[in-house]
Amino acid sequence: MNMLKDLMWKPLHPGELVVVGDAIRYQREGRQQNAADDIYEVVKEDQHYFVIGLKPAGASSPDPDTRKIIRYIDIGYNFQFERWCAK
């Protein structure tokens, strides 16, 4: 069943944009993920960057103390992300 859950996580490729409310997580080497991996929510978007906040399990909004700024230019080079796709 865990394998089916991971099928919904899709890589975020360079040039792809995110929207406020997207759930993303860091992609690990070898795609070794587990249920305890940190899930982040996009809380702000801009043309050149977006801001993510750690969303604790059961919380309705991300923790403001855990916000990170991610530049789109860094995706694929310095950071690897996956986005939750509910389709």
C-alpha positions in Angstrom: 0.0 0.0 0.0 2.9 2.4 0.7 4.0 1.9 -2.9 0.6 3.2 -4.1 0.9 6.3 -1.9 4.3 7.1 -3.4 2.9 7.0 -6.9 1.1 10.3 -6.2 4.4 12.1 -5.5 5.7 13.5 -8.8 9.1 15.1 -9.3 9.2 18.9 -9.5 11.3 19.7 -12.6 13.3 22.8 -13.3 11.0 25.4 -14.9 7.8 24.1 -13.2 6.0 26.5 -11.0 4.2 25.8 -7.8 1.1 27.5 -6.4 0.1 28.4 -2.8 -1.2 25.4 -1.0 0.9 22.8 -2.9 2.3 20.0 -0.7 6.0 19.3 -1.5 8.8 17.3 0.1 12.5 17.0 -0.5 13.4 14.1 -2.8 16.0 11.7 -1.4 18.6 9.7 -3.3 17.3 6.5 -4.7 13.7 7.6 -4.0 13.9 6.1 -0.5 11.0 7.8 1.3 9.1 6.9 4.4 5.9 8.1 6.0 7.9 10.2 8.6 9.4 12.5 5.9 8.7 16.2 6.4 5.9 17.6 4.3 6.0 21.3 3.4 3.3 23.6 2.1 3.8 26.4 -0.3 2.8 29.6 1.6 3.9 32.3 -0.9 4.8 32.3 -4.6 6.6 34.8 -6.7 8.0 34.9 -10.2 11.5 33.9 -9.1 11.0 32.1 -5.8 8.5 30.5 -3.4 8.3 30.1 0.3 7.6 26.8 2.1 6.7 26.0 5.7 6.8 22.7 7.5 3.3 21.4 8.0 3.1 19.2 11.1 0.8 16.2 11.1 -2.7 17.3 12.0 -2.0 21.0 11.8 -4.2 23.3 9.7 -1.4 25.6 8.7 2.4 25.5 8.4 4.6 26.5 11.3 5.8 30.1 10.6 9.2 29.4 12.3 10.1 26.8 9.7 9.7 28.9 6.6 12.3 28.6 3.8 12.8 30.5 0.6 13.4 28.4 -2.4 14.6 30.0 -5.7 13.3 28.3 -8.8 16.8 28.4 -10.3 18.0 26.1 -7.5 15.5 23.3 -8.4 17.2 20.5 -10.0 20.7 21.8 -9.1 20.8 22.4 -5.4 17.4 20.9 -4.4 15.3 18.0 -5.6 11.6 18.2 -4.7 8.5 16.2 -5.2 5.0 17.6 -5.4 1.8 15.9 -4.3 -0.5 15.3 -7.3 -4.0 14.3 -6.4 -5.0 13.6 -10.0 
